[in-house]
Amino acid sequence: MKNIEKIIEDTVNRTVLKLKMSGLMKDDRKTAAQKTEEILKNYPRFKLSDQPYTKKLCDKIETAMNTIKDDYYYNIISLYYFDGMTREEVAEHFNTSETTISRNKKRLVDALSAILFSDDLIFQLFL
């Protein structure tokens, strides 16, 4: 009986993995980009904490932010996530369209995600 249960479990696991890899099945976990956006939204509050893990996370966020600091649209991150501006307000600040802001915000968040959640990103891409 144990052998049959093992065969069934292995078959189910392989089938689920194949469905996920083909894009026919998604899990409920947040993507690396979603996690990054969540962290960025909460970063101003994290900075106020004296908890050691929160301080380490803030250091990691700052290190990641330093990798994109030379990008022309770098300030989208602080304006949108830290200052709470809307896409429309950020677009006015840059004197450009909301589409341009959205596209560049996504690009910058993706760049930060690759640093902050590299393992998750690899999992998303290949599993």
Secondary structure, DSSP 8 states (H G I E B T S, - for coil): -HHHHHHHHHHHHHHHHHHHHTTS---SS--HHHHHHHHHHHHHHHTT---HHHHHHHHHHHHHHHTTTTSTTTHHHIIIIIS---HHHHHHHHTS-HHHHHHHHHHHHHHHHHHHTHHHHHHHHH-
